[in-house]
Amino acid sequence: MVDSGATTKFINKRFITENRVRTRKLKEPIPLYNIDGTLNKDGSISEVAVLQMQIGDHVEKTVFTVTDIGPEDVIIGLDWLCEHNPEIDWESGSLKLSRCPETCNARKTGRMEQAATARDMGVRPMARKSWEQGITLPGTPQLFVAAGHTYSQLFAEEEIKKKVVKTAKESVPKQYHEFLKVFSKEASEWLPERKPYDHAIELVPGYSMFHSKVYPLSNNEQEELDKFLKEQLAKGYIRESKSPISSPFFFIKKKEGTLRPVQDYRRLNTITVKNRYPLPLIAEMVDKLRGATLFTKFDVRWGYNNIWIKAGDEWKAAFVTNRGLYEPLVMFFGLTNFPATFQAMINDIFHDLIIGGKVLVYLDDILIFSTNKEEHEKVTREVLHRLQDNDLFLKPEKCEWDVPKVDYVGYVFSGDEVAMDPAKLKGINKWLVPRNKKDVQKFWGFSNFYRRFIKDFAKISQPLDRLTGSDPWHWDEEEQHAFDELKRLFATTPVIRPTKP
């Protein structure tokens, strides 16, 4: 697997053991963390393997870090991608090696396309030489190119499998057991009743029809697709279609290791009239939480699936798979305007509680905040009552009840204090120096989100701000200093106190 989210190159302990590959011990173990910031069950990485890797005519000797990486045998990470700077074709899911450094033994073009593990690619140890052994990645088999998840997700999979899943009755405090239906996964899987919030898909005048290719799937993905189609058809969420429009369908891996189905609606979105209904401003939400000492957080189950697509508009959202063409009857993630439609519905349901400063809602994340237990329980009961009346359901495992500290919309709230989410700061010290405008824009987006924590942010960040605009690309001492200073300031994890009225 090629994974731009992985910091380096990894090889599975299982593969090392089964193929009797010799390894070298590190002088100092490297700490290893899960995606949630907790120390991985292995604790640290203590050994590496030096191997010869061949991809078509491309040959190089490289160092792999040895650890457990879930189902994969080999993960090639960001350091390798930066060094070789391959040409990536995101549409076909392949990359070409045509810009390799001089250290590679052969600089001819190698090509990698979609696949699953090292075994699928015929990776085997080569002849033993002293303590070095090699693996071969032929050019014709396939290698999965994935930029949407990190190797920590793979490490977290096994940890998550071990967690004990509580029932709703065990998870929900007794005083709210009259609302247990709100936490029922079974009850949530029925097609919702039509409400005044049906989602319309209005296309711009003069739009052109389009259709998409079918994406190839691995065996695991094929099983997940068949399961997805069976479940969605049974629920009535989708139906077979004869639409002249089709959007592509594929899977991405979620942080807990499971596969999430994706309908890629980008082409449809370009010809859809935009709904400008606003989402809540994060800065305003932060200010409203001043002084709160008790928090309860809810996560609405199925999110967008709780809203029907307007009758007659379903064909516009059709998606194509190797099992046929289907169209959704309820909202699915990825369509433009869906956040606006969902936010409008949720704002209407909780309008007075939001205006009254009792509840915040950002899409499917609900936060109840109070200054005393009696009021908090009263508001919590009212929220649960409205969810039940509107056939909206919650994930009990995602709920937090009556806590003095909570993370919400990228911040951690506790009384008058607001802090940056430590999970988002975990890799700030290792953020690579930007190489182009796109890299700067990514760092700028992160920095701007937390700008209120940094005194004189506008002044410090000005050199980087200029690079996000029309200024030609350049990276000198001034830009490097701004980049380093912001990283240093963010790493101190400052805390702010919302201004009193």
Secondary structure, DSSP 4 states (H G I P E B T S, - for coil): -EETTSSS-EEEHHHHHHTT---EEEEEEEEEE-TTSSEEEEEEEEEEEEEEEEETTEEEEEEEEEE--TT-SEEB-HHHHHHH--EEETTTTEEEE-S--TTSSB-S-EEEB----TTTTT------BTTB--EEE-SSSB--EE-S--HHHHHHHHHHHHSPPPPHHHHS-GGGGGGGGGG-HHHHTSPPPP-TTPBP-PBPTT------PPPP--HHHHHHHHHHHHHHHHHTSEEE---S--EEEEEEE-TTS-EEEEE--HHHHHTBPPP-PPPPPHHHHHHHTTT--EEEEEEBTTGGGGSBBPTT-GGGG-EEETTEEEEESB--TT-TTHHHHHHHHHHHHTHHHHHTTSEEEETTEEEEEESSHHHHHHHHHHHHHHHHHTT--B-GGG-EEEES-EEETTEEEETTEEEE-HHHHTTGGGPPPP-SHHHHHHHHHHHHHTGGGSTTHHHHHHHHHHHTTTSPP---HHHHHHHHHHHHHHHT--EE-PPP-
